[in-house]
Amino acid sequence: MKVLYFAWLRERIGVGAEDVDAGGAATVADLIETLKGRDARYAAAFGDLSAVRVALDQEQAELDASLAGAREVAFFPPVTGG
């Protein structure tokens, strides 16, 4: 599955996109745990999940959303406007 990182998440992890084998990850939260186990960069990026938003196939989703059928997961910070 394609995983995209935006803004400070991309900066902390060091890549903007990568193909990830989601393995047995059933939900977005499971995928995050798998990513955090990769190395310290991922652990730091996903250390405060209150500051992370997610989209599945370009539709905003929650952390407990199922990955079934998803081809793309994007992680980004909350967006503010003015």
Buried (B, 14 or more C-beta within 10 A) or exposed (E): BEBBBBEEBBEBBEEEEEEBEBEEBEBBBBBBEBBBEEEEBBEEBBEEEEEBBBBBEEEEBEBEBEBEEBEEBBBBEEEEEE
